[in-house]
């Protein structure tokens, strides 16, 4: 009963298992202290996958967030809500790693406990399809078609499509015409 151990610190994360790209995701994190002493200088840290954005400001990229707490007393559980907007490819698995760092009274050692939270990206706000011939003879003209379909609930703005051609490709025309260069 007097044993102080990281095993006596619980870290539970709950949230959706499937998330749509561009929609806010909310996680609930509960940290419990079953040790006989208080945890001091507590920091809860979330590390996000590439492309994650702030739910409050989509222009702000999230790589890591930190929430400091003074202490967690014996038998106490604290809760933290994490909100983020995720981006990524359809059907890709992503993960957020949540870590609690803390000290014990009269100790300089920093202890930690981490837990991953995995989710699946179920859908994206738009799809892109390219229809092109399977084979092309050198020096012969060919046509290909690019189709972009919006699946978003609201109008998507500020989209850019950039086409990069292989070596030896000679651009002739496009409809609609490119707004910058030939791509």
PyMOL commands that set and color helices and strands:
alter all, ss='L'
color gray80, all
select helices_A, chain A and resi 6-8
alter helices_A, ss='H'
color red, helices_A
select strands_A, chain A and resi 9-14+18-20+24-33+39-47+53-54+64-72+77-85+93-104+111-123+126-131+145-150
alter strands_A, ss='S'
color yellow, strands_A
deselect
rebuild
show_as cartoon
